[in-house]
Amino acid sequence: MQQSDLFGLCTICGHVGTMLRGDQRSVRESYACSNCRFTLRWRDQAGVIVDEFGRGQAISLDQLVERGLLNDISIYEPALRGPFVARLKGLQNYVRSYFRPDEPLGDVSSDGVRNEDLTRLTFQDNSFDLIITSDVMEHLPDIEKAFAETLRVLRPGGIHVFSIPNDYPLPDRTETRARLEQGTLVHLKPERYHNAGDGTKCLVFTDYGSDLSEIIRSLGGHLAVVRRSGVQEPCYTNATFVMRKVASPEMRSVHSAVQPPVQERAKDLECPICKGSEYEDFNGRQNARCSTCRAVERNRLMWMILDRLGGFEPGKRVLQLAPEPSLARKFSDLSGDAYHGAEVNAERFQKSQNKSIRMLDLCTDLAAIPDASYDVILHNHVLEHVPCDVREVLRQLDRILAPGGLHFLSVPIRGEKTDEDLSPDLTDAERLARFGEKDHMRIFGSSDLRDLLQEVWGTGPHLIEPIEIFDRDDLRRAAIPTAARQGASGHSVFHYCKGAHPPAVVLAEARSKSAPKPERTIAPGASAAVRTVRNEVDASYPAEDAPPGSQIMLGLEALRRDNPWPDFPWEDHAPFKLALDANGDGGRDIVLREIIAKDVRLMVEVGCFLGGSALHWLTANPDLNLIGVDPWDGNWADYVLGMAHHPSMSLHVEHLSDTEVKRIARLLSDYGNFAVALNNLRDFRHRFYPVRRFSPEALYYLRRREIPVDMIYIDAFKHRADLDAAYALYPDAILCGDDWLWPDESGCFVMQEAIKEFARDHGFEIEAKRQTWVLHK
């Protein structure tokens, strides 16, 4: 065997053998598999696809197909031939295309190939989990349109795996070799052609640079450049590009994870606006939009709040900014000419609404409106767009609100501190990366927003807690996400009554006084220790105003005393969410379902990392107390930095910009794992109890202190000791955890084997979904 030849595994066909370097000048087109004959470039693309969709159960593309792991994956590939076409064309959800400019777009030829232009795809939004292009993107005259289109038709979290000829290092800037000007081809560099799939020559329009990452980010995606070839000769010029459609936090809300399938829940849903009973997914959020009136979650929640707090009264003078049609129609019917809808770009409403919408620039036009002109002012996600001092805008709106008038608003929220930049020099890409949208001037932080509203409106609280003024069933029927029912989020509504106590606070206090003491139900899986303690709690709670004095609370308070939170400059560093669950695709919804269905009140998580999964559990159930067990030792800065460029681990951080990943690594280096993890959980300080110990010793520590536990989630060492200790100490607790598909160096699923053995020994049935497992008696 020659020095430069390679002995290894083919990620396409699975053959193990010698791959000859050959006499090709291009390394990426060399090292053909002796079995399937496909070269390095194709195998690296296949390897990324196997890592993404193999679930730890396949090592080649052929195995992916044979084992049915792609049966539920929607795939699109613009290609006539190649290893992917040959292996995928028999799959029901595989679509391939080729561009024939003289034929109608979307037509399908006799061989099943669609006619598609990558800059004008005919597919609906959110159609595919995977798009594959192999040396295609350099031949397109408008790359931004092409990438925007592939992102549009990808589902949130889906990936576009592509290869393009590339240098190392990539040049700083992408350069155009040729362009079309009013239908005329203009060459800016010497002509370069590649062979097309039908045998013709195809012009190269673009030489790509490292700024491709910024281009993709500005369009709403995240790009990883993966160099995975294991050849002896360095293969710097071969890279696989992985563009992922970034799902926003709302897209990954806990509500999406815990809801049962649509067909099981549609019968008892009801839109509070139109009384429709059918909802549909939107932007990756389940049950986000009413199919009848098209209202999304924050529209429905605003409607419910207005209805409950007296916002819908005939004859009131109403100012609605950027009016949603449903609310505009309601107020117009109630108030007639006293209703004013306003928008800085009023012309965009003219075609969609009969009611005339007046133009109003919040930065310049409010001063001309007389004092006390309106009884109700409301706006959803408007203030983030205002290109001037938002504090002054709120003061002006307060001036034109009449005494006793109501002001309702919602804004996007991220973290604690508001990030703002009014500079006209900030690019669309920079605004998208910092604020979430390219036309936003700021992203609000919950703490800074609270201070701002108190400065303008006076003492609060101004945040409406829906769980305090609505029954849970009301919120569930309206498909209001669990994350929106308590605490500050982009769904939250803030309110103010000029010169009076905020009405939501008045209503919440009245409900609290009149409501009977809730029955302390015991989860079906609760242990005997839990039942004993809860019975004692009930017995010790005879009086209406008796202080909390139960053993369970005393036990947790002692736990808090012995395991204090760290000192940390909380106001200086925004929290972040980093959960090792493939960004919401790790199967944790089966745990969330158990938490809600069985009303879990006290849970232990063994192995908390940086608090991402803890946020899932705490947000799912506002009555849940969580004990987090983790030594939080060492330093995870390098580990987090390495995620961003790892072909599979990058999935965990694809919602974070490169700048944010570096910020997280700096925090870990400066303050350590423990302080940074607790900073992420600071909004739940009253319900999260950190225990800095190794497991299973930590479980004995809790048992000795008579801490009852409803559920134990294990995400720590990959052995059986944690399971055995959990079952011995808490035999009736729900046992669940992570790492179902985690392989060790030999490829064995060690945690899976331990769980199966434990289940056989103790008579459990296993429910597993992706990486997550739950044991059922």
Residue, then its C-alpha position, 0 to 999 in steps of 0.5 A: m500500500q502506498q504511503s498516501d493511500l487510505f485504509g478506512l470506512c466508507t460512510i456511503c456504502g459501509h465498505v472497509g478497505t483501501m481507498l487509493r489516492g489516485d492521480q487526481r490533482s484535487v484531493r476532494e475528488s480522490y480516495a475513491c472507495s474500492n466498492c462504491r467508487f465515490t470520493l472524499r467529497w461525497r463521503d464527507q457529506a454522507g458522514v455529516i448526514v449519518d451523524e445528524f440522522g443516524r441516532g447512533q444506530a448507523i455508520s453509513l448512508d446504506q445503513l440509514v436507509e436499510r434500518g428505516l432511519l430516514n423513513d420519516i425524514s423529508i429530503y430534497e436534492p437538486a440532482l440527476r445522479g450521484p450516491f444520494v440519488a441512487r440510495l434515496k430515490g426509493l424513499q417516500n419523502y425524497v424529492r429531487s429536481y433539476f432546473r429546465p428554464d424552458e419548462p414551468l416550475g414545479d412540473v414533474s417529468s416522467d422519471g419523477v424529477r421536478n423542475e425547480d429553480l433554487t432561487r424560486l422554489t415552488f415548495q411550501d414553507n417548512s417542507f424539508d428536514l434535509i436538503i443536499t446540494s453537491d457543488v451546486m451553489e457556486h453556479l447560481p447567479d443570486i446566492e442570497k435568494a438561493f440560500a433564503e429559499t432553502l432556509r424558507v423550505l427547511r423546517p426549523g432545526g433542519i439542515h442544508v448539507f452542501s459542498i462547494p469548491n473552497d480554499y483554505p483558509l477561506p478568503d475574507r470576502t465572497e466574490t462574484r465571478a459573473r452576474l446577470e444585469q437585466g438579462t445580460l451576462v457580465h463577467l467580472k473574472p475569467e470564465r470558469y466552468h464545471n460539468a453539470g449533471d446532464g453532461t453540459k458545462c455550467l458557469v461558476f458565478t461565485d467564489y465563496g469566502s468566510d463571510l458566508s457565515e454572516i450571510i447565512r446568519s442574516l437570512g436566519g440560519h447558522l453555518a458550520v464549516v466541517r473538515r472531517s476527512g481522515v486522510q494522511e495527506p492534509c485535505y484543507t481544500n475539502a470541507t462540508f458546509v452545514m447550514r441549519k435553520v435556526a429555531s427561535p426560543e418561541m419555536r422551541s417552547v415547552h408548550s410545543a414539547v408537552q402537547p399531545p398530538v393534534q388529533e387528540r386535542a383539537k376537540d377541546l380547543e377554542c380560540p377566545i377570539c373567533k371560537g374556532s376549534e382548529y389550530e395549526d403549527f406556525n414557525g415551528r410552534q405547535n398550535a401557534r395560529c388559529s386556523t380560522c382568524r389567524a391569531v397567534e398566541r400573543n394575540r389570543l392572550m392579549w384578547m383574553i386579558l382585555d376581555r377579563l380586565g375591562g378593556f372591551e367596553p363600548g364607547k371607549r377612546v382606543l389607540q391601537l398601534a400596529p393593529e391586529p385585524s381581530l382586535a381592530r374589528k372588535f374595538s371598531d365595533l365597540s367604539g366606532d370613530a373613537y377607535h384609532g388604529a395607527e402605524v408608521n407605514a399605514e399604507r401596508f394596511q390599506k389592502s387588508q383592512n376596511k378600517s382606515i389606519r392613520m399614519l403615526d410616527l411614535c418618534t415625531d407625532l405624539a407631541a401633537i396629540p392632546d393630553a388625556s385623549y385615550d381611554v385605552i392604549l395597546h400594542n403588541h411587539v411595537l416598541e422594539h422597532v422604535p428608532c428613538d428614545v423608547r422612554e420618551v415614547l412611553r412618557q408621551l403615551d402616558r401623557i395622552l392616556a386619560p386618568g383611569g385609562l388602561h395601557f397594555l403592551s407586549v415586547p420581545i424579551r431575552g435575558e435580564k438586560t436590554d440591548e439597544d443600538l440606534s446607530p444607522d450604521l448597524t447592518d441588517a445582519e448585525r441587527l438580526a444577530r443582536f436583536g432577533e430581527k433586522d428591523h429591530m432597534r433593541i431586544f428588551g431584558s426582563s429586569d431593565l424593562r421592569d425598571l423602565l416601566q416603574e420609572v414611567w408608570g410608577t410602582g407595579p407590578h406591571l407584568i400580568e401573570p395569566i396563571e393568577i387571573f385565569d384557570r389553567d383550563d382556560l389557558r389550555r383551551a386557548a393554546i397559550p404556551t406554558a412558558a407564557r403563563q407565568g414569568a416574563s417572555g415575549h408572550s407576556v403582557f404588561h399593563y398600567c391603570k393611570g392613577a389606580h391600582p393595576p387591574a390584574v393585581v386587583l383581580a388576582e388578589a380577589r381570586s386568592k381571597s375567595a378561592p378555596k384552599p386547593e386540595r393537595t393531590i398526590a401523584p400516582g407514583a408518589s412514594a410512601a414517604v411523600r404520602t406521609v409527609r404530605n398528609e402531615v402537611d395537610a394536618s398542619y395547615p388547619a387555619e386559613d392564614a397558617p404559615p407554611g410549616s410542613q416537613i417538606m418545606l422545612g427540609l428544603e429550607a434546610l437544604r437551601r441553608d446548607n447549599p447556598w447559591p454562589d456570589f455572582p455579579w448577577e446584573d452584569h451578565a445575561p443568562f443563556k440557555l444551553a441544553l444538550d438536547a439537540n435544541g429541543d429535538g432530544g425527546r425530553d417531551i416524554v419527561l415533560r409529559e410525566i411532570i405535567a400529567k402526574d403533577v410532579r412537585l419535587m424532582v431531582e436532576v442528577g447532572c445539571f450541566l449549565g441549567g438548560s434542561a432544568l429550565h425545561w422542567l421548572t417552566a413546565n410546572p410552576d409548582l415544581n421544586l427542583i434539586g440539582v445535583d452536580p459537582w460543577d467541577g473543572n472548567w467547561a470553557d473549552y468544551v463549549l467552544g468546541m461544540a460550535h464546530h463539531p459536526s454533531m455537537s453544533l446542533h446544541v449551540e446552533h441557536l447561539s451566535d459565535t459571539e455568544v458562544k465565546r461570551i459563554a466560554r469567557l464566563l466559564s473561565d472567569y467565574g466557573n461552572f457553578a456560578v454560570a449555571l446558577n446565573n442561568l437559573r436565577d429567575f427560579r432561585h426560589r424553586f431550584y436547590p443546588v447540591r454540589r455533590f457526586s452521584p449516587e452519594a448525593l441521593y443518600y445525602l437527600r434520603r438522610r435528610e428525609i427529602p421526599v422525591d417524586m421524580i429522579y432524572i439521571d444525566a450523569f455517569k453512564h453506569r447502573a449505580d445511579l439507577d440502583a441507588a435511586y430505586a433503593l432510596y426512592p422506590d416509588a419515584i418516577l425514574c427517567g433520564d438522558d443518554w439512551l443513544w450515547p455510544d462509548e468508544s467501542g460503539c456500545f450504548v452503555m446507558q441503554e444496556a444498563i437501563k434494559e438490565f435494570a428494567r428486567d430485574h425490577g419489572f419496568e417497561i421502557e419508553a424511549k424517544r431519541q436520547t430520553w427514557v422513562l421507566h414505567k411500572 
